[in-house]
């Protein structure tokens, strides 16, 4: 009896997190990332608008809930996440992207991030805000006295310790593909 061909293995699904959804060229950004995923045998999954583009009659509350629900579902269904943690409206990454990183990490999904400026977070803050280093070695904003997180990390330690930092989106995808292959 002839054996039936086995189904093609499914490609790992990679959620593409980042503030890119807010950029004018977001469609082109996601097309490029999805195409690069294809070259690595991955399926790139851009964030969802929750179907709101199809139904403009929705109020803000329902639109926001649909976007949230859609993206949480996509992260749950993903095998891994890459996240653009470029500084967004200040020193810090986009808070929605940071939530997505934390959510994926809590689900046990591998996360590789990119867009992180070189150097330490403290160096970047002190380059734009007057800071002093006390006798105890703690860096503080001069005006407010608020501590600036040190520890030599490129971002807040909760992000750098739970993810891997890559130099570009392509490098993040390549690293994630390698990690997923090794896990199989």
N, C-alpha and C positions, 0 to 999 in steps of 0.2 A: 504494500500500500504506500503510495507516494506521500511524503510528509509535506504538510502545508508550510509555506514560508513563514518564518517567525516575523511578528510585527517589528517594524523599525523601532529602535529604541527612542524613547522620547528625549528631546533635548532639555537640558536643565533650564528652568525659567529664572531669569534674573530681573529683579525689580530695579528700575533705574531712578533712584531718588535724587532730589536736588531742587534748588530754586529755579532750575532751567525753565520750569513751566511759566515763570513770570517774564521771561525774556522775549523780546519781539521775534527772535529767530528760533523759538522753542521747537517748532515743528521740524526744522532742519537739524537742530541738535539731536532730537530723538531719532530721526531717520538715520543719521550718521551712527549713533550708538547701536541701534537695532541692526544696521548693516554690519558693523564690526562684530556684534554678537554672533551673527550668522557665520562669519568667517571662522569663529572659534567653536562652532557647533552648539551655540547657546541660543536661547530664545529671549530676546530683549523685551521687557514689558515696561512701557512708559507708564507714568502715573495716570490715573483715571480722572476724568472730569465728572464722573458719576452720572453720565448721560444728561447733564444739564444743558449741553449745547442743543440737544434735540427738543428740549422743553423749556423755553425761556419764560413761561408763565409762572415758574416756581418763585417763591419768596426766598430771601437770603438764608433764612434758617433751614429750609428744606434743601436748598442748594448746597449749603455747607455740610449738612448731614450726609447727603448723597456722595459728596466728594470724600469725606472721611470714611464712610462705609466702603466705598469702592476701593480706596487705597489700602485700607486694612485688609480687605479680602485679597487683594493682589499680593500683598506681603505674605499673608498666610499661605497662599498658593505657590509662592516663589521658593526656589531652592537656595537662593542667595541674593544679596543686595550689593550694588555699588551705590555710593552716595557722594554727590558733589558737595563738599563742605567749604567751598569758597567763602571768604568773608562776605556777608550779605547785610547791607545797611549798617555797617559798623565793623567791630573786631571779630564778631562771632558768626558762625554759620547760621543759615536759615533755621529758625526754631522748629518749623514743621518737618524739615529734613532730619533734624536731630531727634525728634520724636520717632520718626520712621526707623532710624538707626537703632534707637533703644528698643523699640518694639520688635524689630527683627532679631536683635541680640537676645532679647528675653525669650523669643521663640526658638532659640538655638540655631539660628541661621547664620552662616558666615557672612561677614560684612567687610568690604574693602572700600576705603574712602580715598578721595582725591580732591584736588583744588586747595589743599592746605598750604599756606605760605611757608617758605623755609624759615628756619630760626624758631625760637621759642615764643610761646604766647606772651610771656612776660616781656621779652624784647620788643615785640610789636606794640604792646600796650604802652610801654615806657617811651617808645619813639613818638607817641602822639599825646600822651598824658604825662604831666610832670609827676615823677615818682622819686621816692627816696628809699634807700635800703637801710634798715635799722641795724643797730649793733647785734641784734639777734639773727641777722641775715634775711629777715622778712622784708619783702618789697611792698610798699604801700603807696597808694595815690596820695600825693602831697596835700591836695585840697580836702579830700574827704577822710583820709586815713584808712580807706578800705584796702584790705590785703589784695595784692595781685598774685594769683596762683603761680607759683614757681615750679619746682621739681623738674625743670628742663624739658617739659612736654611741648609739642607743637600746638596742641589744643588742650582744653580741659582734660584732666587725666581720665575721666569717665569715658571720654571718646577714644583717647589714644590707647587705653588699656583694653577696650572691648572690640577694637577694630584693627585692621592693618592699613597703613597709609601708603598709597602709591602716588607716583608723580603725575599721572594723567589718567583720564578715563580709560584709555586703551590699556594702559599698564594695570589698572584696577581690574578690568575685565579679564585680561590674560592671567593675572594672579588668582582671581576667583575661579576661572576655568580649571587651572592647575589644582587648586584645593579641592574642587568638586570631583575631579578625576581621581585624585589620591584617596578620596573618601569612599569611592565605589568599590 
